[in-house]
Amino acid sequence: MSALRKLTPETATLISDRFRALGEPMRLALLHQLRGGERMVSDLVAALGAGQANVSKHLQLLHRHGFVARRKEGVTTWYRIADPSVFELCDLVCGGIRAEAKSRRRLVERLG
C-alpha cells in the first residue's frame, strides 16, 4: 500500500518539485557519481567534465530537495546521498526503459 493516503494540492506540488529536480541529466549524473560514496565537489567537477559553478548549482538544488547531504571541511564541501530511495526510483524507470526497448526490438524484427 502506498504511504500517500490523500493527494492534496500541497502534496502534489511537493512531489512534482522532487520529480522536476530529477528531470535534469546533470543532476542524475551527479547522483550516479555519489552512489559510490561521499565525494568532494572538485572530484565531481573532474568526473563530469563540467564547470564548478554548474555542478555547485545542481548540488544545491539536490540538497534543497533532500536527495543529497553535505558537510564542510575547511573550504572543501563534501556531498553524499541523503535519500538512497532515489535509486529505487531510478531502477524502476530504467526497468521500464529496458522493457520498452525490448518491445520495440521485437516489433522491428517482425517488420524487418
N, C-alpha and C positions, 0 to 999 in steps of 0.2 A: 504494500500500500504506500502511496506517495506521502511524504511528510507534509505536503501542501494540502491543507484541507479546504481553504477558501482563497480564491484568487481575487484579491481586492485590487483596485486601480493602483494603489501604492506598491503592493507586492509585485504586480505585473511590471511596473516601472523598474523596480529593483532587479528583477530577473532579466528584463530587457537590457538594462545597463550592463549587467555582467556578461550577457551574450555579446553585446556590442564590443566590450573590452577584448573579447576573444576573436573578434572579426577582423583583426589586422595581422597579416603574415609575420611582421617583425615581432609582435608580441608572442605569437605561437613559437617562433624560433627561439625567443628568449626563454620561454617556459621549457622548451625542449633542452636547451643548454643547462638549465637549472635542475633538470630531472636527475642529473648525476650528482648533485650536491651543491653546496654553497659556492658562489663564485664572486670574485671582485668585478666591479664594473669594467675595469680595464681588460680583464680576461674576456668578458662578453663582447666588448668592442672588437678585440682582436679576432675572436672566434667567428664573429658575424661579418667582419669587414665593414662595419657601419661607423658612423661618427658618434663620438661620445655624447653630444647633445641629444641626438636622436635616440640612442639607447637609453639615456637617463630619462628622457621624456616618457618613453614607453614603460620603463620600470616604475616610474612614479604612478602612472595610471594603473598598472597591475597591482601596485601596493595599495592604492586608494580603494580598489575593489576587493582587496583581501586575498589575492592569489599569491602574492609574494610577501615575505617579511624582509626587513633589512636591519643591519647593525653597523654602527660606525666604529672604526678602529683608527684613531688619529684622523688623517684626511682620507682614508680609504673607506669606501662603503661596500659592504658585502650583502649579497642577496641570496635568498633561499626560498624554496617553495613553502608557502604557509598553508595552502589548501590542496593536498595531494589528490583530492577527489576530482580536480580539473583533468587529471589524466584518465580517469574513468570515462569522463565525457568525451575526451579526445579519442579514446579507444572505441567508444560506441560509434562516433562519427566515422572513424576510419573503417570500422567493420561495415558500415552502410555503404561507404565508397567502394570497398572491395566487392561487396555483393552486387552493386550496380555495375561495376566494371565487368564482372564475370557474366552477368546477364547480357550486357551489350556485346561481349565477345561471342557468346553463343548465338545471338541474333545475327551478327555479322557473318559468322561461319555458315549459318543457314542461308543467308543471302548470297554468299560467295560461291 
